[in-house]
Amino acid sequence: MTTVVWFKRDLRTRDHAPLVAGATLAEPVIPLYVIEDEYWQQPDTSGRQWGFIRDSLDDLDRQLRTAGNQLLVTRGSVIEALRQLKASHGIRRVFCHQETGGQWTFERDKAVVQWCSDNQVELREWNQFGVVRRLKDRDIWDRAWTELMRQPALEAPRCVPAVGSIPSVAWRSLEPGATGADPCPGRQTGGSSPGEKLLASFLERRCVGYQYNISSPNTAVRACSRLSPHISYGTVSLREIYQQAKAAGNHRNTLPRKQKSLTSFRSRLHWHCHFIQKLEDEPELEFRAMHRELEGMKTGPNNSERLQRWQQGQTGWPLVDACMRSLQHTGWLNFRMRAMLMAVASYQLWLHWRDPALHLARLFTDFEPGIHYSQAQMQSGLTGINALRIYNPVLQSQKLDPNGEFIRRWIPELAGVPREMIHTPWLMTPTQKAKFGGNTYIAPVCDHEQAARAARKAVGDFRKQYVSREETGRVLDRHGSRKGPHQTRPKAAAKQTPDNQLSLFD
């Protein structure tokens, strides 16, 4: 019999349970990846994401060749690929990892399950994240996560029996048609090798001061692990990252400062899965508010001019625009600045959360649906259980980029403006603009302080009138964080401790 190991968001050979299981059968294995054109037509996909995947497929193929096999890449639908392999090679098994993605991948996976059942093909799935499918009680989630992270990581198989040469599409030069042009010159390189090098450099030296340096866009580039796209596409195992970080932090020669930094880092790995679990438990979160009664808070089409200015980094608020332009160029941004971008879109610009969320999803090379949609709603005040957080773009700028270094790098219009004026260039006099520059930088889209006050009042009034204790209790019961392995269910009337600074792994 022949076994297909279907790769999805798990593009590696180390700690890959389906591949190890297939290799131990001592029967031919076909490692398969399918470029699904319909997936790349979804509104949260982009060319930069495909670029990272393409790098990773190249590295995965190299890894498989060292084990005596090679990666088969086809284009089209997974079911059609499996149908052809069954006809040509008589496949009897499909091994793969579970995936918690958007609605499209959810429906795709259900269709694959049905096809396998109809065609007498065994389908077996493994869990690669601390996400529990069909979780009955959120209170037991933390224990399940801990148990998975403590299990020994699997070595890459030395030999993966092959079926012989199988024609593959010329995927190295392929661009899925729907992604279009998406220049991202600062994009991270995909693949296990770059990911493992990042992990090693982080654990060796970059992690020191992690918890203090990840908020500023100036220090975060180096202080953050930068492993987020590698975790999203599975080029490095989350379990291996956790275990190596724990070992490095517990080494007897590790200084206390480094220990604290790695403890903070490991907590983010925990929160990474905590947020994906939300989408696993309630797939509708991709499309509607977590707190269902809050979905009606904003109705009607978004203001197209405000949305466009935000998307283009032309709001007139320097730090906001610098973050958007940086994100467009690199495909990555630290969490604090991601949260600010989403919050400004939701509150000061009063945009419905879905359009900004989709735009950011396309820009993020490390797009992870479970984290992304939960966070987009949290930063938009749509969970009903988290403290409302409205970012002041000027105060954030003064605190996190006090000298204007980040702003000047990404907004050349303000390159000559001194630090005391760079956070509020609209307050410069004509004489100051003539002397320092800034004449070409756009005026603010609105008064951010006035807009924030109006948003806070509108949200408060809506909650008082339309939000019920019953729905808030449902959200807490289903999605609320728990404090630890012996956690207790939160009371329905309680307010969650804000997850804002702990939630997104970066």
Secondary structure as the mmCIF struct_conf table of DSSP 4:
data_model
#
loop_
_struct_conf.conf_type_id
_struct_conf.id
_struct_conf.beg_label_comp_id
_struct_conf.beg_label_asym_id
_struct_conf.beg_label_seq_id
_struct_conf.end_label_comp_id
_struct_conf.end_label_asym_id
_struct_conf.end_label_seq_id
STRN STRN1 THR A 2 TRP A 6
BEND BEND1 LYS A 8 ARG A 9
BEND BEND2 THR A 13 THR A 13
TURN_TY1_P TURN_TY1_P1 ARG A 14 ASP A 15
HELX_RH_AL_P HELX_RH_AL_P1 ALA A 17 ALA A 23
TURN_TY1_P TURN_TY1_P2 THR A 24 ALA A 26
BEND BEND3 GLU A 27 GLU A 27
STRN STRN2 VAL A 29 ILE A 35
TURN_TY1_P TURN_TY1_P3 ASP A 37 GLU A 38
HELX_RH_3T_P HELX_RH_3T_P1 TYR A 39 GLN A 41
BEND BEND4 GLN A 42 GLN A 42
TURN_TY1_P TURN_TY1_P4 PRO A 43 ASP A 44
HELX_RH_AL_P HELX_RH_AL_P2 GLY A 47 THR A 66
TURN_TY1_P TURN_TY1_P5 ALA A 67 GLY A 68
STRN STRN3 LEU A 72 ARG A 75
BEND BEND5 GLY A 76 GLY A 76
HELX_RH_AL_P HELX_RH_AL_P3 VAL A 78 HIS A 89
STRN STRN4 ILE A 91 HIS A 97
HELX_RH_AL_P HELX_RH_AL_P4 GLN A 103 ASP A 118
TURN_TY1_P TURN_TY1_P6 ASN A 119 GLN A 120
STRN STRN5 GLU A 122 TRP A 126
BEND BEND6 PHE A 129 GLY A 130
TURN_TY1_P TURN_TY1_P7 ARG A 133 ARG A 134
BEND BEND7 LYS A 136 LYS A 136
HELX_RH_3T_P HELX_RH_3T_P2 ARG A 138 ILE A 140
HELX_RH_AL_P HELX_RH_AL_P5 TRP A 141 ARG A 150
BEND BEND8 GLN A 151 GLN A 151
HELX_LH_PP_P HELX_LH_PP_P1 PRO A 152 PRO A 157
BEND BEND9 ARG A 158 ARG A 158
BEND BEND10 GLY A 164 GLY A 164
HELX_RH_3T_P HELX_RH_3T_P3 TRP A 171 SER A 173
TURN_TY1_P TURN_TY1_P8 GLY A 177 THR A 179
TURN_TY1_P TURN_TY1_P9 PRO A 185 GLY A 186
HELX_LH_PP_P HELX_LH_PP_P2 ARG A 187 GLY A 190
BEND BEND11 GLY A 191 GLY A 191
HELX_RH_AL_P HELX_RH_AL_P6 SER A 192 SER A 201
HELX_RH_PI_P HELX_RH_PI_P1 PHE A 202 ARG A 206
TURN_TY1_P TURN_TY1_P10 CYS A 207 GLY A 209
HELX_RH_AL_P HELX_RH_AL_P7 TYR A 210 ASN A 213
BEND BEND12 ILE A 214 SER A 216
TURN_TY1_P TURN_TY1_P11 PRO A 217 THR A 219
HELX_RH_AL_P HELX_RH_AL_P8 ALA A 220 ALA A 223
BEND BEND13 CYS A 224 CYS A 224
HELX_RH_AL_P HELX_RH_AL_P9 SER A 228 SER A 232
TURN_TY1_P TURN_TY1_P12 TYR A 233 GLY A 234
BEND BEND14 THR A 235 VAL A 236
HELX_RH_AL_P HELX_RH_AL_P10 LEU A 238 ASN A 250
TURN_TY1_P TURN_TY1_P13 ARG A 252 ASN A 253
HELX_RH_AL_P HELX_RH_AL_P11 PRO A 256 ASP A 281
HELX_RH_3T_P HELX_RH_3T_P4 PRO A 283 GLU A 286
TURN_TY1_P TURN_TY1_P14 PHE A 287 PHE A 287
BEND BEND15 ARG A 288 ARG A 288
BEND BEND16 MET A 290 HIS A 291
HELX_RH_3T_P HELX_RH_3T_P5 ARG A 292 MET A 297
BEND BEND17 LYS A 298 LYS A 298
BEND BEND18 GLY A 300 GLY A 300
HELX_RH_AL_P HELX_RH_AL_P12 SER A 304 GLN A 311
TURN_TY1_P TURN_TY1_P15 GLN A 312 GLY A 313
BEND BEND19 THR A 315 GLY A 316
HELX_RH_AL_P HELX_RH_AL_P13 PRO A 318 THR A 330
BEND BEND20 GLY A 331 GLY A 331
HELX_RH_AL_P HELX_RH_AL_P14 PHE A 335 SER A 346
TURN_TY1_P TURN_TY1_P16 TYR A 347 GLN A 348
BEND BEND21 LEU A 349 LEU A 349
TURN_TY1_P TURN_TY1_P17 TRP A 353 TRP A 353
HELX_RH_AL_P HELX_RH_AL_P15 ARG A 354 LEU A 363
TURN_TY1_P TURN_TY1_P18 THR A 365 ASP A 366
HELX_RH_AL_P HELX_RH_AL_P16 PRO A 369 MET A 378
TURN_TY1_P TURN_TY1_P19 GLN A 379 GLY A 381
BEND BEND22 THR A 383 ASN A 386
HELX_RH_AL_P HELX_RH_AL_P17 PRO A 393 LEU A 400
BEND BEND23 ASP A 401 ASP A 401
TURN_TY1_P TURN_TY1_P20 PRO A 402 ASN A 403
HELX_RH_AL_P HELX_RH_AL_P18 GLU A 405 TRP A 410
HELX_RH_3T_P HELX_RH_3T_P6 PRO A 412 LEU A 414
TURN_TY1_P TURN_TY1_P21 ALA A 415 GLY A 416
HELX_RH_AL_P HELX_RH_AL_P19 ARG A 419 ILE A 422
TURN_TY1_P TURN_TY1_P22 HIS A 423 HIS A 423
HELX_RH_3T_P HELX_RH_3T_P7 PRO A 425 LEU A 427
HELX_RH_AL_P HELX_RH_AL_P20 PRO A 430 PHE A 436
TURN_TY1_P TURN_TY1_P23 ASN A 439 THR A 440
BEND BEND24 TYR A 441 TYR A 441
HELX_LH_PP_P HELX_LH_PP_P3 ILE A 442 PRO A 444
BEND BEND25 VAL A 445 CYS A 446
HELX_RH_AL_P HELX_RH_AL_P21 HIS A 448 TYR A 466
HELX_RH_AL_P HELX_RH_AL_P22 ARG A 469 HIS A 479
BEND BEND26 GLY A 484 GLY A 484
TURN_TY1_P TURN_TY1_P24 PRO A 485 HIS A 486
HELX_LH_PP_P HELX_LH_PP_P4 ARG A 489 LYS A 491
TURN_TY1_P TURN_TY1_P25 ALA A 492 ALA A 493
HELX_LH_PP_P HELX_LH_PP_P5 ALA A 494 PRO A 498
TURN_TY1_P TURN_TY1_P26 ASN A 500 LEU A 502
BEND BEND27 SER A 503 LEU A 504
#
